């Protein structure tokens, strides 16, 4: 029997963690899904970056995340990883983990275009009070474009390993299965969103 589009908990609450590479539409999906579920959306990027691209320390970020999750125990949608800084606190608290894994050829042109719009101040920055500069975009190893390209394979390897632990379709002997991969060129994601909406209407 196929698993439901979202697992939720025994009380019908959904705490969803969306993961993927930088540049993938995790924030777009996160906001959309939060609106569908009627729960708060929490961006780990926004919690991590202070004005002027100052980074939060690991302890600061963990405290911010724990506080944000505690404010809405009945449901939330969180986007972003940061496991190297805060461990698995979001994954552990979640009822569902959604891994967006589209081809690099699909989302790289989109992130180039959106970065261009942010440089022209025609789109909001990735995090409040953190405007992007041309020199950083083109010549810095911290550039979101460079990060997007170089991290595509490492992120895929990391999430594949997580799928083995908590993912659907791995084997019936795995407890706590709550992670699903959504790949492809967009059709699989649209179908999944439709499944979520139909599930909620039945509820």
C-alpha positions as CSV (number, residue, x, y, z in Angstrom):
1,X,0.0,0.0,0.0
2,X,1.4,3.4,-1.0
3,X,2.1,5.8,1.9
4,X,0.0,9.0,2.2
5,X,1.5,12.2,0.8
6,X,2.1,13.4,4.3
7,X,2.2,11.1,7.4
8,X,1.4,13.6,10.2
9,X,0.9,12.5,13.8
10,X,-1.8,10.7,15.6
11,X,-3.7,14.0,16.2
12,X,-3.7,15.1,12.5
13,X,-0.9,17.6,12.9
14,X,1.8,18.1,10.3
15,X,5.4,19.2,11.0
16,X,7.2,19.1,7.7
17,X,10.9,19.5,7.1
18,X,11.8,20.4,3.4
19,X,15.4,19.8,2.4
20,X,17.4,20.1,-0.8
21,X,20.4,21.9,-2.3
22,X,20.8,25.7,-2.3
23,X,18.9,27.1,-5.3
24,X,16.3,24.5,-5.3
25,X,12.7,25.8,-4.7
26,X,12.6,24.6,-1.1
27,X,11.4,28.0,0.2
28,X,8.8,28.4,-2.5
29,X,7.4,24.9,-1.7
30,X,7.7,25.6,2.0
31,X,5.6,28.7,1.8
32,X,3.1,27.1,-0.5
33,X,2.8,24.0,1.7
34,X,2.5,26.1,4.9
35,X,-0.4,28.0,3.3
36,X,-2.1,24.8,2.3
37,X,-1.7,23.3,5.8
38,X,-2.5,26.5,7.6
39,X,0.6,26.4,9.7
40,X,3.6,28.8,10.2
41,X,6.5,28.7,7.7
42,X,10.0,28.8,9.3
43,X,13.1,29.6,7.1
44,X,16.4,28.4,8.6
45,X,18.2,30.8,6.3
46,X,16.4,33.7,7.9
47,X,17.2,32.4,11.3
48,X,20.9,31.8,10.5
49,X,21.8,35.1,8.7
50,X,21.9,38.3,10.6
51,X,21.9,41.7,8.8
52,X,25.0,42.3,6.7
53,X,25.5,38.6,6.1
54,X,26.7,38.0,9.7
55,X,26.4,34.3,10.6
56,X,24.8,33.1,13.8
57,X,26.9,30.8,15.9
58,X,25.8,27.2,16.2
59,X,24.5,27.8,19.7
60,X,22.6,30.9,18.6
61,X,21.0,29.1,15.6
62,X,20.0,26.1,17.7
63,X,18.4,28.3,20.3
64,X,16.5,30.2,17.5
65,X,15.3,27.0,15.9
66,X,14.2,25.4,19.2
67,X,12.3,28.6,20.1
68,X,10.6,28.8,16.7
69,X,9.5,25.1,16.8
70,X,8.3,25.4,20.4
71,X,6.0,28.3,19.5
72,X,4.0,26.2,17.1
73,X,4.0,22.5,18.4
74,X,0.8,21.6,16.5
75,X,2.3,22.2,13.1
76,X,4.9,24.0,11.0
77,X,6.9,23.8,7.7
78,X,10.6,24.3,8.0
79,X,12.9,24.7,5.0
80,X,16.7,24.2,5.0
81,X,19.3,21.8,6.3
82,X,22.0,23.2,8.6
83,X,22.6,19.7,10.1
84,X,26.3,20.4,10.5
85,X,25.3,23.3,12.8
86,X,22.2,22.1,14.7
87,X,22.2,18.4,14.1
88,X,18.9,16.6,13.5
89,X,16.6,18.6,15.9
90,X,14.3,19.6,13.0
91,X,14.2,16.1,11.5
92,X,13.6,14.6,14.9
93,X,10.7,16.9,15.6
94,X,9.1,16.5,12.2
95,X,6.4,14.1,11.1
96,X,7.5,14.3,7.5
97,X,10.7,15.0,5.6
98,X,10.4,16.1,2.0
99,X,13.5,16.0,-0.2
100,X,13.4,18.1,-3.3
101,X,15.8,16.6,-5.8
102,X,15.2,18.1,-9.3
103,X,17.9,17.9,-12.0
104,X,20.6,20.6,-11.7
105,X,19.8,21.7,-15.3
106,X,16.3,22.6,-14.1
107,X,17.0,24.8,-11.1
108,X,20.4,26.3,-12.0
109,X,19.0,28.7,-14.6
110,X,16.2,29.7,-12.2
111,X,18.7,30.6,-9.4
112,X,20.8,32.5,-11.9
113,X,17.8,34.6,-13.0
114,X,16.6,35.1,-9.4
115,X,20.1,36.2,-8.3
116,X,20.2,38.7,-11.2
117,X,16.8,40.1,-10.0
118,X,18.1,40.4,-6.4
119,X,21.3,42.2,-7.6
120,X,19.0,44.7,-9.3
121,X,16.9,44.9,-6.1
122,X,13.9,43.7,-8.1
123,X,13.4,40.8,-5.7
124,X,13.7,40.5,-1.9
125,X,17.1,39.2,-0.7
126,X,17.5,35.6,0.5
127,X,17.5,36.9,4.1
128,X,16.4,40.3,5.4
129,X,19.0,43.0,5.3
130,X,21.4,40.8,3.4
131,X,21.7,42.3,-0.1
132,X,23.7,40.5,-2.7
133,X,26.7,42.1,-4.3
134,X,28.0,41.5,-7.7
135,X,31.6,40.8,-6.5
136,X,30.3,38.2,-4.1
137,X,28.1,36.5,-6.6
138,X,30.8,36.2,-9.3
139,X,34.1,35.9,-7.4
140,X,33.4,34.5,-3.9
141,X,33.3,30.8,-2.9
142,X,30.3,31.8,-0.8
143,X,28.4,32.7,-3.9
144,X,25.0,31.0,-4.0
145,X,25.7,30.1,-7.7
146,X,29.0,28.4,-6.8
147,X,27.5,26.7,-3.8
148,X,24.6,25.5,-5.9
149,X,26.9,23.8,-8.5
150,X,29.5,22.4,-6.1
151,X,27.0,21.0,-3.5
152,X,24.6,19.3,-5.9
153,X,26.3,15.9,-5.6
154,X,27.2,16.1,-1.9
155,X,23.6,17.0,-1.0
156,X,22.3,14.2,-3.1
157,X,24.7,11.7,-1.4
158,X,23.7,13.0,2.0
159,X,20.0,12.8,1.4
160,X,20.3,9.4,-0.2
161,X,22.0,8.2,3.1
162,X,19.1,9.7,5.1
163,X,16.6,7.9,2.8
164,X,18.1,4.6,3.9
165,X,17.4,5.5,7.5
166,X,14.0,7.1,7.4
167,X,12.8,7.0,3.8
168,X,9.8,5.2,2.2
169,X,10.4,2.4,-0.1
170,X,13.6,1.2,1.5
171,X,12.2,-1.8,3.3
172,X,9.4,-2.9,5.6
173,X,11.9,-3.5,8.5
174,X,12.7,0.2,8.8
175,X,10.9,2.0,11.6
176,X,9.9,5.6,11.5
177,X,9.7,6.0,7.8
178,X,8.7,9.6,7.0
179,X,10.9,10.8,4.2
180,X,10.1,11.0,0.5
181,X,12.1,12.1,-2.5
182,X,10.5,14.3,-5.1
183,X,12.5,14.6,-8.3
184,X,11.9,15.0,-12.0
185,X,11.2,18.2,-14.0
186,X,8.2,19.4,-12.1
187,X,5.4,16.9,-12.8
188,X,6.1,14.8,-9.7
189,X,6.0,17.8,-7.5
190,X,2.8,19.1,-8.9
191,X,1.2,15.7,-8.5
192,X,2.3,15.4,-4.9
193,X,0.9,18.9,-4.0
194,X,-2.4,17.7,-5.6
195,X,-2.3,14.6,-3.5
196,X,-1.8,16.7,-0.3
197,X,-4.8,18.9,-1.1
198,X,-7.0,15.9,-1.8
199,X,-5.9,14.3,1.4
200,X,-6.8,17.4,3.4
201,X,-10.2,17.6,1.8
202,X,-11.0,14.1,2.8
203,X,-10.0,14.9,6.4
